């Protein structure tokens, strides 16, 4: 009798878990459509924050689900626009919890980009970019990173002047 009761409880738990996952996925997909609605005239930061929280909650509730990594990555990328410091935390979380994910190199790159462009922290951006180059020398962004490192901490005017000077040298 105890085995039957235990089995029934286990089945009920599994069914409730599946139902909860489907419900969370539907909520995420519905809100994602609203946040990325091309007909909207303005970006709704509150809805974006809500979507970020749903992404993170799903990854916490279902860490082994194939969506977990993608949702953490999407949450981090969306956070770059709404809360760059939190984006860094989420990139770090994905790197730590899913070190073998194909998303890790992109997390390293976007982390450096976030430090550079959003947080104006050239030191940490340089560290991220250099780590990326050490770990992923043949990956997608590797050829672009030396140029990004060269521009760290420079104003648009300084960059423009340097590009102009280089162009004059090549014209000679």
Buried (B, 14 or more C-beta within 10 A) or exposed (E): EEEEEEEEEEEEEEEEEEEEBEEBBEBBEEBBEEBEEEEEEEEEEEBBBBBBEBBBBBBEEBEEBEBBBBBBBBBBBBBBEBBBEBBBBBBEBBBEBBEEBEBBBBBBBBBBBBBBEBBEBBEBBBBBBEBBBEEBEEBEBBEEBEEBBEBBEEEEEEEEEEEEEEEEEEEE
